[in-house]
Amino acid sequence: MKNLFKTIFLFSLMFCLASCEDDFHSGSHSGGSGMDVTPANINGTWQLSEWNGAPLAEGTYCYVVFSRRERTFEIYQKFDSMYARYITGTYSIEDDPYKGYVISGVYDYDNGDWNNDYVVTDLLESGSMVWTAVGDETDVCKYVRVDAVPDEIEEEARKEQVD
């Protein structure tokens, strides 16, 4: 009888320990949907497709190119200015146990940190991800993967940097 109780106790203990597994190691910290947010998984070119649930205004754009090896980024944007801008820097990704994957960045040429850090969710193999500003859940950006920054946009942004 003692052996039966010991066996039942051991199975109960194993069941309890197995059910306490850390949920944050399955996907994008949002219930398991999506991929882990790593430099390898975000490597490439992304276009901002929605900001706060709405498409960007006509004539505005934002492309981000991530390099996984150097952990650098290039931004081509005509978003908060009437002129196109080309911005570079470095980024890091932290796997925060409470927030999930958080991306932050530092601009080159002593231009400081990004205005916000962002919680990255729903990184899907189909090529999209959602960024939500830490501390401001109303600031939500949706990015879609694209093949490359269009040549005319790259030329416009780099030309403005030289001028």
N, C-alpha and C positions, 0 to 999 in steps of 0.2 A: 504494500500500500504506500509505503514511504517513497519507493521508486516511482510510482505513478504520480504522486504529488510533485516530486522533484522534476519529473519530465514535463508535467503541465506547467510548473513554474518557469522552467527554462524556455519552453515554447512561448509563454506569455511575455517573458522578458525580451526574447528575440523579436517578437512581433512589435512590442513597444519601441524598441530601438530602431527597427526598420522603418516604422511609421514616422519617426522623428527626423528623417533624412532632410537635409537642407534643400528646400525648394529652389533656392537661388541658382543651383547648378544645372537647371534644365531650361535651355533656351535663353530668352532675353529678359529674364527676371519678371516676366509678366504672365505667369501661368504656363510657361513652357513654349509659347509660340515664338518662332523666330530663332535666329542663330545667336551665338555668343558675340558680343561686340568686342572685336579684337582688331589690331592694326591690319591683319591679313584679310579679315572679312569686310572692312570698309575701304580697303585699298582700291583706288580708281577714281573715277569722275562722277560727281553727283550734282544734280540740278535741283534747286529749291523749287518745288512745284506748288506748294500751298503754305501760306502763313496765316495762322489762326483760323484755319478752316476755309480760307478763300484763296482763289488763284491770285498770282501776282498781277499787278496793274500792267497794262500794255506798255511796252518799252522798258520795263524793268526786268532784271535778271540777277541770279546769283548762282555761280558754279563753284564747287569746292573740289579740288583734286588732292586726294590723300596719297602719300607715299609711305608704305608700311615699313620699309627698311630704315629710312632716316627719321621716320615719324614727323614728317613735315607736311605742310599744307600750302596750297596756292588757292587764292580766292579771286575770281573774276566777277565783279559785281557792278551793277548800275541800279542801286536799290535805294540808298539814302542820300544820293547826290545826283545832280544833273549830268555829271561826268562819270565815265566808266573808271573803275579802279582795279588795280592789280595789287594784291596784298599777299605776303608770305609770312610763314612762321613755323612753329613747332606745336605739336599737340601731344596730349597724354590721355590715356584711358584708365580709369580706376574702377575696380569692381567693388562698389560699396555694398556692404551687407544689408543696408536699410533702404537705400535709394535705387540700387541697381547699377548699371553701367553708366559712369559719368565721364563725359569728354570735356576737356578744358584745353585752352591754347594760349600761346604767347606769340605776339606779333614780332617780326624782325625789326631791326633798327631802333631798339629801345622804345617801341610804341606801346609797350605794356601788355597786360593780359586781356583776354576776351572780356567783354562786358559781363558775360554770364558763363557759368558752367552749365552743361546740358545733360539731362538724363536721356539716354538713347534707348528706345524701345522699338519693338516690331521690326527688327532688322531681318528682312525676308530674303530668301534666295531669289525670289522673283525680281528683286532690285528696288526695294524701298526701305526707308527707316524714318522714325519720328523722333524729333528732338524736343524736349520740354525744358524750359529754363528752370534751373534750381532756384526755388524761392518765388517763382512767378508761373504758376501752372496755366496762366492764360496766354503765355508766350510759347506757341507750339509751331514747329516747322516740320513740314514733310518733305523729304528728299527722295528723288528717284535716280536710279543709276542710269547713266548715259555713256555712250562710247567715248566721247571726247567733247571738249569745249569747242563750239563752232569757231572756225578760223577767223571770221570777221569780228567776233566778240573778243577773242584773244588779242587780235591786232589792235582793236579800239582801246582795250584796257591797258595794254602795254604802251601804246602811243601816249596815252594820257599820263602815264608814269614818267615818261622821258621828258615830256613838255614842261 
